[in-house]
Amino acid sequence: MEQKDFVRQAAYIVQRAYTINLKGRKQGLGEIGDDIRAEGLKRLDIFEFGIKLASEGVDSANINNILSGIISRKQDETAKRLKTMQKEAVLCIRDNTNSWMLFNSIFSLMTGNEQKEARELLKDKVFTDYFKNYWDNADSAGAQKQDLLKS
């Protein structure tokens, strides 16, 4: 898988997870079941399957074990990383985590360049104002870290 495809899929995970997380926090986990995509369930997509489990009240530890087992069967390391991002998103949604932590959980599995590319893809989305301060602070912290490393 090419990096641009990886980044596009990662940005999609962020956007979809953010939307479902907001709904779950406002309306309750039982309501997120309406957002499950049937074709994803048929393919045993980590995100769709995980959301199904979360909406049915399965606890985080069991969701983690089930999804980790599915991920472990993947051979491609890039696919494993994407599936792990999906799993982390599901666990954040299940645990009613705030959006900032959801964002960090997913982006922590990307390299700095991947994060920048994903941010570029997401810049016109509604929720980017929420993260603008985080991104600005992360960029300045990264620059300060680089300055310290040069000294």
BALOBA-1460 file (C-alpha; in Angstrom, 3 decimals):
// residues 151
<rec num="1" residu="m" x="0.000" y="0.000" z="0.000"/>
<rec num="2" residu="e" x="1.317" y="3.414" z="-0.939"/>
<rec num="3" residu="q" x="1.700" y="6.074" z="1.753"/>
<rec num="4" residu="k" x="-0.932" y="8.349" z="0.195"/>
<rec num="5" residu="d" x="-3.470" y="5.494" z="0.335"/>
<rec num="6" residu="f" x="-2.521" y="4.758" z="3.943"/>
<rec num="7" residu="v" x="-2.891" y="8.428" z="4.894"/>
<rec num="8" residu="r" x="-6.228" y="8.726" z="3.074"/>
<rec num="9" residu="q" x="-7.579" y="5.700" z="4.938"/>
<rec num="10" residu="a" x="-6.201" y="6.947" z="8.266"/>
<rec num="11" residu="a" x="-7.847" y="10.357" z="7.748"/>
<rec num="12" residu="y" x="-11.118" y="8.591" z="6.970"/>
<rec num="13" residu="i" x="-10.826" y="6.649" z="10.243"/>
<rec num="14" residu="v" x="-10.307" y="9.909" z="12.161"/>
<rec num="15" residu="q" x="-13.300" y="11.572" z="10.512"/>
<rec num="16" residu="r" x="-15.658" y="8.612" z="10.923"/>
<rec num="17" residu="a" x="-14.596" y="7.876" z="14.481"/>
<rec num="18" residu="y" x="-14.975" y="11.516" z="15.480"/>
<rec num="19" residu="t" x="-18.532" y="11.643" z="14.133"/>
<rec num="20" residu="i" x="-19.603" y="8.410" z="15.817"/>
<rec num="21" residu="n" x="-17.851" y="9.351" z="19.057"/>
<rec num="22" residu="l" x="-19.795" y="12.620" z="19.262"/>
<rec num="23" residu="k" x="-23.057" y="10.769" z="18.699"/>
<rec num="24" residu="g" x="-22.185" y="8.186" z="21.335"/>
<rec num="25" residu="r" x="-21.266" y="10.835" z="23.880"/>
<rec num="26" residu="k" x="-24.445" y="12.834" z="23.239"/>
<rec num="27" residu="q" x="-27.019" y="10.087" z="22.687"/>
<rec num="28" residu="g" x="-25.474" y="6.999" z="24.288"/>
<rec num="29" residu="l" x="-23.668" y="3.960" z="22.936"/>
<rec num="30" residu="g" x="-26.888" y="2.158" z="22.067"/>
<rec num="31" residu="e" x="-27.569" y="4.801" z="19.427"/>
<rec num="32" residu="i" x="-24.336" y="4.314" z="17.477"/>
<rec num="33" residu="g" x="-25.577" y="0.986" z="16.145"/>
<rec num="34" residu="d" x="-27.489" y="2.939" z="13.491"/>
<rec num="35" residu="d" x="-24.141" y="4.074" z="12.042"/>
<rec num="36" residu="i" x="-22.832" y="0.581" z="11.342"/>
<rec num="37" residu="r" x="-22.271" y="-0.130" z="7.669"/>
<rec num="38" residu="a" x="-23.637" y="-3.574" z="6.777"/>
<rec num="39" residu="e" x="-21.030" y="-4.215" z="4.084"/>
<rec num="40" residu="g" x="-18.310" y="-3.635" z="6.663"/>
<rec num="41" residu="l" x="-19.857" y="-6.164" z="9.002"/>
<rec num="42" residu="k" x="-19.982" y="-8.731" z="6.214"/>
<rec num="43" residu="r" x="-16.247" y="-8.227" z="5.594"/>
<rec num="44" residu="l" x="-15.594" y="-8.366" z="9.348"/>
<rec num="45" residu="d" x="-14.184" y="-4.842" z="9.162"/>
<rec num="46" residu="i" x="-12.522" y="-4.036" z="12.486"/>
<rec num="47" residu="f" x="-14.225" y="-0.670" z="12.876"/>
<rec num="48" residu="e" x="-17.741" y="-1.764" z="11.920"/>
<rec num="49" residu="f" x="-17.511" y="-4.977" z="13.932"/>
<rec num="50" residu="g" x="-16.086" y="-3.108" z="16.913"/>
<rec num="51" residu="i" x="-18.834" y="-0.476" z="16.785"/>
<rec num="52" residu="k" x="-21.395" y="-3.300" z="16.686"/>
<rec num="53" residu="l" x="-19.852" y="-4.834" z="19.820"/>
<rec num="54" residu="a" x="-19.679" y="-1.458" z="21.582"/>
<rec num="55" residu="s" x="-23.283" y="-0.602" z="20.720"/>
<rec num="56" residu="e" x="-24.371" y="-3.907" z="22.222"/>
<rec num="57" residu="g" x="-22.619" y="-3.137" z="25.504"/>
<rec num="58" residu="v" x="-19.625" y="-5.481" z="25.239"/>
<rec num="59" residu="d" x="-16.910" y="-4.271" z="27.620"/>
<rec num="60" residu="s" x="-13.644" y="-2.780" z="26.383"/>
<rec num="61" residu="a" x="-11.451" y="-5.679" z="27.498"/>
<rec num="62" residu="n" x="-13.456" y="-8.175" z="25.478"/>
<rec num="63" residu="i" x="-13.627" y="-5.875" z="22.459"/>
<rec num="64" residu="n" x="-9.863" y="-5.418" z="22.659"/>
<rec num="65" residu="n" x="-9.268" y="-9.189" z="22.820"/>
<rec num="66" residu="i" x="-11.608" y="-9.958" z="19.923"/>
<rec num="67" residu="l" x="-10.296" y="-7.233" z="17.631"/>
<rec num="68" residu="s" x="-6.650" y="-7.929" z="18.522"/>
<rec num="69" residu="g" x="-7.180" y="-11.561" z="17.552"/>
<rec num="70" residu="i" x="-8.538" y="-10.548" z="14.163"/>
<rec num="71" residu="i" x="-5.685" y="-8.078" z="13.615"/>
<rec num="72" residu="s" x="-3.044" y="-10.671" z="14.527"/>
<rec num="73" residu="r" x="-4.055" y="-12.748" z="11.505"/>
<rec num="74" residu="k" x="-3.147" y="-9.943" z="9.111"/>
<rec num="75" residu="q" x="0.150" y="-10.417" z="7.284"/>
<rec num="76" residu="d" x="0.698" y="-6.914" z="5.916"/>
<rec num="77" residu="e" x="2.212" y="-4.560" z="8.512"/>
<rec num="78" residu="t" x="0.539" y="-1.493" z="6.997"/>
<rec num="79" residu="a" x="-2.850" y="-3.210" z="7.141"/>
<rec num="80" residu="k" x="-2.142" y="-4.126" z="10.776"/>
<rec num="81" residu="r" x="-1.445" y="-0.471" z="11.583"/>
<rec num="82" residu="l" x="-4.679" y="0.686" z="9.958"/>
<rec num="83" residu="k" x="-6.650" y="-2.031" z="11.754"/>
<rec num="84" residu="t" x="-4.978" y="-1.075" z="15.035"/>
<rec num="85" residu="m" x="-6.065" y="2.544" z="14.452"/>
<rec num="86" residu="q" x="-9.605" y="1.309" z="13.930"/>
<rec num="87" residu="k" x="-9.417" y="-0.764" z="17.106"/>
<rec num="88" residu="e" x="-8.121" y="2.185" z="19.134"/>
<rec num="89" residu="a" x="-10.918" y="4.358" z="17.754"/>
<rec num="90" residu="v" x="-13.518" y="1.759" z="18.727"/>
<rec num="91" residu="l" x="-12.098" y="1.474" z="22.244"/>
<rec num="92" residu="c" x="-12.162" y="5.258" z="22.664"/>
<rec num="93" residu="i" x="-15.760" y="5.367" z="21.470"/>
<rec num="94" residu="r" x="-16.710" y="2.467" z="23.775"/>
<rec num="95" residu="d" x="-15.082" y="4.175" z="26.744"/>
<rec num="96" residu="n" x="-16.822" y="7.494" z="25.985"/>
<rec num="97" residu="t" x="-13.435" y="9.172" z="25.555"/>
<rec num="98" residu="n" x="-13.254" y="12.841" z="24.680"/>
<rec num="99" residu="s" x="-12.401" y="13.872" z="21.133"/>
<rec num="100" residu="w" x="-8.897" y="15.016" z="21.992"/>
<rec num="101" residu="m" x="-7.962" y="11.577" z="23.334"/>
<rec num="102" residu="l" x="-9.628" y="9.876" z="20.371"/>
<rec num="103" residu="f" x="-7.552" y="12.020" z="18.048"/>
<rec num="104" residu="n" x="-4.326" y="11.277" z="19.928"/>
<rec num="105" residu="s" x="-4.999" y="7.546" z="20.064"/>
<rec num="106" residu="i" x="-5.297" y="7.344" z="16.299"/>
<rec num="107" residu="f" x="-2.577" y="9.821" z="15.348"/>
<rec num="108" residu="s" x="-0.077" y="8.247" z="17.748"/>
<rec num="109" residu="l" x="0.091" y="5.301" z="15.347"/>
<rec num="110" residu="m" x="1.289" y="7.508" z="12.469"/>
<rec num="111" residu="t" x="4.671" y="8.960" z="11.683"/>
<rec num="112" residu="g" x="5.124" y="12.722" z="11.740"/>
<rec num="113" residu="n" x="4.899" y="12.960" z="7.945"/>
<rec num="114" residu="e" x="1.773" y="10.805" z="7.889"/>
<rec num="115" residu="q" x="0.202" y="13.030" z="10.541"/>
<rec num="116" residu="k" x="0.936" y="16.161" z="8.505"/>
<rec num="117" residu="e" x="-0.516" y="14.631" z="5.356"/>
<rec num="118" residu="a" x="-3.623" y="13.465" z="7.216"/>
<rec num="119" residu="r" x="-4.061" y="16.906" z="8.763"/>
<rec num="120" residu="e" x="-3.904" y="18.390" z="5.277"/>
<rec num="121" residu="l" x="-6.659" y="16.027" z="4.103"/>
<rec num="122" residu="l" x="-8.765" y="16.894" z="7.146"/>
<rec num="123" residu="k" x="-8.201" y="20.663" z="7.124"/>
<rec num="124" residu="d" x="-11.566" y="21.492" z="5.559"/>
<rec num="125" residu="k" x="-13.593" y="19.215" z="7.806"/>
<rec num="126" residu="v" x="-15.897" y="20.628" z="10.446"/>
<rec num="127" residu="f" x="-13.961" y="19.374" z="13.454"/>
<rec num="128" residu="t" x="-10.560" y="20.789" z="12.525"/>
<rec num="129" residu="d" x="-11.166" y="23.965" z="14.533"/>
<rec num="130" residu="y" x="-11.383" y="21.712" z="17.573"/>
<rec num="131" residu="f" x="-7.883" y="20.421" z="16.892"/>
<rec num="132" residu="k" x="-6.300" y="23.577" z="15.478"/>
<rec num="133" residu="n" x="-4.803" y="24.584" z="18.830"/>
<rec num="134" residu="y" x="-3.518" y="21.061" z="19.355"/>
<rec num="135" residu="w" x="-1.896" y="20.988" z="15.904"/>
<rec num="136" residu="d" x="-0.370" y="24.440" z="16.324"/>
<rec num="137" residu="n" x="1.003" y="23.456" z="19.735"/>
<rec num="138" residu="a" x="2.261" y="20.111" z="18.423"/>
<rec num="139" residu="d" x="4.017" y="21.861" z="15.533"/>
<rec num="140" residu="s" x="5.692" y="24.398" z="17.818"/>
<rec num="141" residu="a" x="6.635" y="21.692" z="20.342"/>
<rec num="142" residu="g" x="8.128" y="19.642" z="17.510"/>
<rec num="143" residu="a" x="10.126" y="22.661" z="16.335"/>
<rec num="144" residu="q" x="11.357" y="23.306" z="19.894"/>
<rec num="145" residu="k" x="12.374" y="19.654" z="20.221"/>
<rec num="146" residu="q" x="14.303" y="19.855" z="16.941"/>
<rec num="147" residu="d" x="16.049" y="23.044" z="18.152"/>
<rec num="148" residu="l" x="17.045" y="21.297" z="21.376"/>
<rec num="149" residu="l" x="18.383" y="18.294" z="19.478"/>
<rec num="150" residu="k" x="20.535" y="20.559" z="17.302"/>
<rec num="151" residu="s" x="22.142" y="22.195" z="20.370"/>
